[in-house]
Amino acid sequence: MSKFQINIDFSNIDLNALDTEEDFQREAKILLPKVLVKLGESVGEKTWEELQQGKLKSSQSEKRRFIQETGRTYHRNASNRERQELQVYIVEQLRQYKQESRL
């Protein structure tokens, strides 16, 4: 099981254009910035929920702002290793998505 538990939107991907390893790598590289932000937002949402336990409820706008900022911060501060691991994960998910779309 992967440590990345996010859904990636592949709806705008031309799966027919993904034939070679380079094609998959190129597409993963294009998707990487958005996926980094999405992963950071996922972490931010979990953190927000943990911070809110036992406290008065905050507004939805505060929550949304916290999650978005966490996503941007995660994107900016992700290590090269994390980026590489995430890119490998994206390629795996692209391959799986392409395989499933053929069925």
Buried (B, 14 or more C-beta within 10 A) or exposed (E): EEEBEBEBEBEEBEBEEBEEEEBBBEBBEEBBEEBBBBBBBBBBBEEBEEEEEEEEEEEEEEBBEBBBEBBBBBBEEBEEEBBEBBBBBBBBBBEEBBEEEEE
